[in-house]
């Protein structure tokens, strides 16, 4: 095994985090729900600088009225004997707003990537919509590692009645 020090989740993240997006015949990238993390590139996985736990951010079904904020932590592990630095970026659906910044790890060190994920319902077109993208770890203009992000959003509205009139054919039908 090339990475004997990694657990199963970290090994999975190395394969997923170095994958390439898959495009259709019109050069449009498939959504995360169809392609997963993408096409595995073993050569890139064997030279990965980092492993992550969890390997992806599946937010599940998210009910949203206006805006929702979700906090997630990703444990990162430096696989190299030298210190590494990354710029964190997000690429994906405009309804997502994910904090960006920098993260540094010492030689063979670890770090926590604390993410504040905001979802804006005004940027979601349909009542139920799949939104996705990638949290990207960059060095300069080069993507070094990425984590797929997926949520199934459902717009909801909070309705309440101030007064209620019941029309019925008899008093017995209107009871209750």
VOGU-3710 file (C-alpha; in Angstrom, 3 decimals, decimal comma):
1> xxxxxxxxxx> 0,000/0,000/0,000  1,314/3,410/-0,973  -0,137/5,216/2,082  0,030/2,651/4,935  -0,450/5,389/7,556  -3,893/6,414/6,221  -7,216/5,024/7,393  -9,949/3,977/4,947  -11,691/7,384/4,957  -8,428/9,192/4,269
11> xxxxxxxxxx> -7,590/6,798/1,411  -11,028/7,436/-0,071  -10,465/11,189/0,223  -7,157/10,971/-1,641  -8,892/9,244/-4,576  -11,850/11,648/-4,501  -9,859/14,807/-3,778  -7,591/14,391/-6,802  -10,329/13,290/-9,246  -11,162/15,160/-12,465
21> xxxxxxxxxx> -14,613/16,476/-13,361  -16,498/14,617/-16,074  -18,054/16,614/-18,941  -20,810/15,794/-21,408  -20,581/16,110/-25,200  -21,265/19,868/-24,886  -18,349/20,323/-22,448  -20,749/20,912/-19,527  -19,603/19,452/-16,200  -21,961/16,823/-14,795
31> xxxxxxxxxx> -23,479/17,560/-11,373  -21,874/15,979/-8,311  -24,919/13,698/-7,893  -24,216/12,142/-11,308  -20,415/11,997/-11,372  -19,561/11,856/-7,679  -16,128/13,385/-7,149  -15,262/12,684/-10,796  -12,877/10,408/-12,677  -10,223/8,915/-10,394
41> xxxxxxxxxx> -6,677/9,781/-11,427  -4,342/7,299/-9,756  -1,222/9,246/-10,770  -2,558/12,354/-8,983  -3,726/10,326/-5,976  -0,239/8,851/-5,533  1,252/12,341/-5,390  -1,457/13,899/-3,211  -0,286/16,454/-0,679  -3,251/16,053/1,628
51> xxxxxxxxxx> -5,967/13,703/2,909  -9,299/14,751/4,415  -11,947/13,465/6,783  -14,728/13,378/5,705  -14,012/12,888/2,004  -17,028/14,966/0,916  -19,669/17,335/2,268  -23,077/15,760/1,792  -25,514/18,153/3,444  -28,545/15,987/2,700
61> xxxxxxxxxx> -32,026/17,460/2,415  -32,037/21,096/3,505  -35,298/22,956/4,126  -34,800/26,667/3,561  -37,087/29,664/3,775  -34,663/32,568/3,263  -31,059/31,874/4,290  -29,498/29,024/6,204  -26,005/28,665/7,646  -24,384/25,283/8,291
71> xxxxxxxxxx> -21,033/24,815/10,033  -18,781/21,876/9,114  -15,241/20,917/10,062  -12,899/19,003/7,779  -9,818/17,356/9,270  -6,896/17,737/6,884  -3,667/15,773/7,033  -0,407/16,832/5,369  1,083/13,777/3,637  4,416/15,440/2,916
81> xxxxxxxxxx> 7,557/15,951/5,024  7,482/19,710/4,353  5,035/22,401/5,456  2,198/23,185/3,020  -0,088/26,177/2,515  -3,354/26,352/0,616  -5,788/29,041/-0,413  -9,361/27,812/0,084  -11,853/28,575/-2,721  -15,377/27,490/-3,609
91> xxxxxxxxxx> -16,575/26,752/-7,123  -20,195/25,821/-7,684  -23,846/26,781/-7,411  -24,423/30,496/-6,742  -26,811/29,715/-3,847  -23,787/28,527/-1,852  -21,526/30,977/-0,099  -18,611/29,258/1,607  -15,956/31,109/3,565  -12,563/31,116/1,961
101> xxxxxxxxxx> -9,116/31,903/3,278  -5,837/30,148/3,879  -4,821/27,004/5,730  -1,292/25,908/6,641  0,005/22,620/8,013  3,437/21,712/9,291  5,447/18,734/8,008  3,270/15,595/8,300  0,961/17,809/10,369  -2,785/18,192/10,558
111> xxxxxxxxxx> -5,243/21,043/10,466  -8,939/21,796/10,736  -10,733/23,485/7,876  -13,689/25,214/9,570  -16,332/25,949/6,952  -19,288/28,293/7,243  -21,666/27,259/4,484  -24,479/29,713/3,727  -27,357/28,845/1,401  -29,412/31,688/-0,099
121> xxxxxxxxxx> -32,934/30,658/-1,176  -33,246/33,673/-3,507  -30,619/32,083/-5,764  -32,494/28,783/-6,019  -34,837/28,593/-9,024  -37,080/25,644/-8,187  -39,003/24,565/-5,091  -36,773/21,496/-4,857  -33,297/21,794/-6,310  -29,988/20,008/-6,171
131> xxxxxxxxxx> -27,106/22,394/-5,517  -23,468/21,382/-5,608  -19,871/22,404/-6,095  -16,349/21,908/-4,781  -14,320/23,325/-1,909  -10,924/23,661/-3,564  -7,480/23,768/-1,985  -5,298/25,858/-4,263  -1,606/26,657/-4,605  -1,419/29,631/-6,916
141> xxxxxxxxxx> -3,768/28,908/-9,812  -3,457/25,128/-9,447  -6,111/23,010/-7,750  -4,299/20,571/-5,454  -7,254/18,937/-3,724  -11,030/19,275/-3,654  -14,053/18,196/-1,658  -17,415/17,713/-3,371  -20,369/19,526/-1,760  -23,982/18,477/-2,363
151> xxxxxxxxxx> -27,337/19,516/-0,923  -30,919/18,888/-1,955  -32,739/22,100/-1,095  -36,440/22,520/-0,585  -37,869/25,995/-0,344  -40,430/26,351/2,400  -42,618/29,197/3,578  -43,864/29,876/7,044  -47,560/30,622/6,805  -49,929/31,437/9,615
161> xxxxxxxxxx> -53,583/32,430/9,739  -54,653/35,458/11,765  -58,314/34,594/11,595  -60,206/31,632/10,290  -63,831/31,345/9,217  -65,396/27,972/8,604  -68,352/27,767/6,270  -70,482/24,646/6,532  -73,987/23,424/5,899  -74,759/22,917/9,587
171> xxxxxx> -73,437/23,619/13,085  -72,520/19,939/13,448  -70,287/20,058/10,346  -68,451/23,137/11,576  -67,654/21,749/15,043  -63,969/21,307/15,828
//
